[in-house]
Amino acid sequence: MENLKNKTAVITGGNSGIGYATAKQLKEQGANVIITGRRKEAIEKAALELGVTAITADQSNISDIEKLATQVKADFGSVDILFINAGIAGLGTIEQTTEELYDNIMNVNLKGAFFTLSKFIPILKDGASVVFLSSNTASMPGPGSSVYSASKTALNSFMRSAALELAPRKIRVNSVSPGPTQTEVMNKVGLDETTVKGIMDVVVEKVPLKQMGRAEDVAKMVSYLSSDAGVFMTGADVIMDGGMSLG
Ligand SMILES: NC(=O)c1ccc[n+]([C@@H]2O[C@H](COP(=O)([O-])OP(=O)(O)OC[C@H]3O[C@@H](n4cnc5c(N)ncnc54)[C@H](OP(=O)(O)O)[C@@H]3O)[C@@H](O)[C@H]2O)c1
């Protein structure tokens, strides 16, 4: 296991799923971890369980992002690992998609992710690691997820531009693209439990390894990319989807 002793790591969206598992992993490796989320109670509960710092901040709100960066600078000075993980799912055909749904998804997954990186650049240490949480749907869009897929495709494009812009400071920027992974994300799209289970059963059939991914495995990849092991990796998108995107 990689040693991240005394590294400062900021994880957006750390109160459940992949962000929570990554906070646990990085903390176990010795990092000082800060997690964010919109719901104050949920984020403080998670931080207490994990022994990490909680800061309430909405990734879709630029002023929240600025306040977050200011507070992290005041309390920790600089950042070694920035994991821009917060994101929401949203389902609907192009015909059904409202402007509100479109804006909600894009504002969190794309605009918010972009400005999180932008506002943290001044406090990233030279040699820092930035990881965006993308999705395998960035490269294999399906019906009913056009806006979500587009948000992640564009995120990968930002990731590659950022890798080039930040290379002179030896800051590495990569993304991880999971396939279907067991977390809370699908329970939040407004469908009942049986429908969600039905969708997931259909999705798993399309995964050659015939299983869902685990948040812990994504956490290990983020840890790998952020450690010395990933020192020559930048501008890479690591797909972790049990072979699903092979077609
Ligand atoms: N699970 C999958 O199958 C899968 C597959 C591919 C990619 N992903 C991506 O993985 C990332 C994490 O998702 P997950 O599956 O771990 O889902 P999750 O369990 O729902 O966790 C999402 C986290 O993001 C936070 N969040 C949501 N909107 C936010 C906002 N506006 N500002 C700050 N925090 C926000 C949530 O906390 P609050 O609700 O308190 O804000 C929560 O901590 C997302 O980017 C998602 O698109 C997931």
The ligand as an SDF file (V2000), in Angstrom:
LIG
                    3D

 48 52  0  0  0  0  0  0  0  0999 V2000
  -21.7180    4.6370   -9.0060 N   0  0  0  0  0  0  0  0  0  0  0  0
  -21.5130    4.4710  -10.3090 C   0  0  0  0  0  0  0  0  0  0  0  0
  -21.9780    3.5080  -10.9080 O   0  0  0  0  0  0  0  0  0  0  0  0
  -20.6480    5.4560  -11.0360 C   0  0  0  0  0  0  0  0  0  0  0  0
  -20.1470    5.0890  -12.3010 C   0  0  0  0  0  0  0  0  0  0  0  0
  -19.3630    5.9970  -12.9880 C   0  0  0  0  0  0  0  0  0  0  0  0
  -19.0900    7.2360  -12.4550 C   0  0  0  0  0  0  0  0  0  0  0  0
  -19.5980    7.5830  -11.2280 N   0  0  0  0  0  0  0  0  0  0  0  0
  -19.2700    8.9170  -10.7060 C   0  0  0  0  0  0  0  0  0  0  0  0
  -18.6940    8.7520   -9.4230 O   0  0  0  0  0  0  0  0  0  0  0  0
  -18.8160    9.9830   -8.6810 C   0  0  0  0  0  0  0  0  0  0  0  0
  -19.2480    9.6480   -7.2700 C   0  0  0  0  0  0  0  0  0  0  0  0
  -20.5110    9.0380   -7.3330 O   0  0  0  0  0  0  0  0  0  0  0  0
  -20.9700    7.8620   -6.3550 P   0  0  0  0  0  0  0  0  0  0  0  0
  -21.4030    6.7450   -7.2220 O   0  0  0  0  0  0  0  0  0  0  0  0
  -19.9870    7.6260   -5.2890 O   0  0  0  0  0  0  0  0  0  0  0  0
  -22.3300    8.5290   -5.8000 O   0  0  0  0  0  0  0  0  0  0  0  0
  -22.8720    8.9090   -4.3640 P   0  0  0  0  0  0  0  0  0  0  0  0
  -22.7710    7.7580   -3.4230 O   0  0  0  0  0  0  0  0  0  0  0  0
  -24.2020    9.4870   -4.6610 O   0  0  0  0  0  0  0  0  0  0  0  0
  -21.8800   10.0440   -3.8590 O   0  0  0  0  0  0  0  0  0  0  0  0
  -21.8790   11.3210   -4.4510 C   0  0  0  0  0  0  0  0  0  0  0  0
  -21.2110   12.2670   -3.5020 C   0  0  0  0  0  0  0  0  0  0  0  0
  -21.1520   13.5570   -4.1410 O   0  0  0  0  0  0  0  0  0  0  0  0
  -21.7530   14.5120   -3.2950 C   0  0  0  0  0  0  0  0  0  0  0  0
  -22.3480   15.5500   -4.1070 N   0  0  0  0  0  0  0  0  0  0  0  0
  -23.3520   15.4480   -5.0130 C   0  0  0  0  0  0  0  0  0  0  0  0
  -23.6040   16.6540   -5.5420 N   0  0  0  0  0  0  0  0  0  0  0  0
  -22.7330   17.5240   -4.9520 C   0  0  0  0  0  0  0  0  0  0  0  0
  -22.5070   18.9050   -5.0670 C   0  0  0  0  0  0  0  0  0  0  0  0
  -23.2560   19.6790   -5.8720 N   0  0  0  0  0  0  0  0  0  0  0  0
  -21.5480   19.4680   -4.3000 N   0  0  0  0  0  0  0  0  0  0  0  0
  -20.8080   18.7270   -3.4490 C   0  0  0  0  0  0  0  0  0  0  0  0
  -20.9800   17.4100   -3.2850 N   0  0  0  0  0  0  0  0  0  0  0  0
  -21.9380   16.8140   -4.0370 C   0  0  0  0  0  0  0  0  0  0  0  0
  -22.7400   13.7430   -2.4310 C   0  0  0  0  0  0  0  0  0  0  0  0
  -22.9710   14.3930   -1.1960 O   0  0  0  0  0  0  0  0  0  0  0  0
  -24.2040   15.4070   -0.9470 P   0  0  0  0  0  0  0  0  0  0  0  0
  -25.4140   14.7280   -1.5060 O   0  0  0  0  0  0  0  0  0  0  0  0
  -24.2390   15.6490    0.5090 O   0  0  0  0  0  0  0  0  0  0  0  0
  -23.8650   16.6550   -1.6690 O   0  0  0  0  0  0  0  0  0  0  0  0
  -21.9650   12.4480   -2.1970 C   0  0  0  0  0  0  0  0  0  0  0  0
  -21.0100   12.6220   -1.1820 O   0  0  0  0  0  0  0  0  0  0  0  0
  -19.7710   10.8470   -9.4910 C   0  0  0  0  0  0  0  0  0  0  0  0
  -19.0340   11.8290  -10.1870 O   0  0  0  0  0  0  0  0  0  0  0  0
  -20.4220    9.8640  -10.4510 C   0  0  0  0  0  0  0  0  0  0  0  0
  -20.8390   10.4940  -11.6400 O   0  0  0  0  0  0  0  0  0  0  0  0
  -20.3640    6.7130  -10.5090 C   0  0  0  0  0  0  0  0  0  0  0  0
  1  2  1  0
  2  3  2  0
  2  4  1  0
  4  5  1  0
  4 48  2  0
  5  6  2  0
  6  7  1  0
  7  8  2  0
  8  9  1  0
  8 48  1  0
  9 10  1  0
  9 46  1  0
 10 11  1  0
 11 12  1  0
 11 44  1  0
 12 13  1  0
 13 14  1  0
 14 15  2  0
 14 16  1  0
 14 17  1  0
 17 18  1  0
 18 19  2  0
 18 20  1  0
 18 21  1  0
 21 22  1  0
 22 23  1  0
 23 24  1  0
 23 42  1  0
 24 25  1  0
 25 26  1  0
 25 36  1  0
 26 27  1  0
 26 35  1  0
 27 28  2  0
 28 29  1  0
 29 30  1  0
 29 35  2  0
 30 31  1  0
 30 32  2  0
 32 33  1  0
 33 34  2  0
 34 35  1  0
 36 37  1  0
 36 42  1  0
 37 38  1  0
 38 39  2  0
 38 40  1  0
 38 41  1  0
 42 43  1  0
 44 45  1  0
 44 46  1  0
 46 47  1  0
M  CHG  2   8   1  16  -1
M  END
$$$$
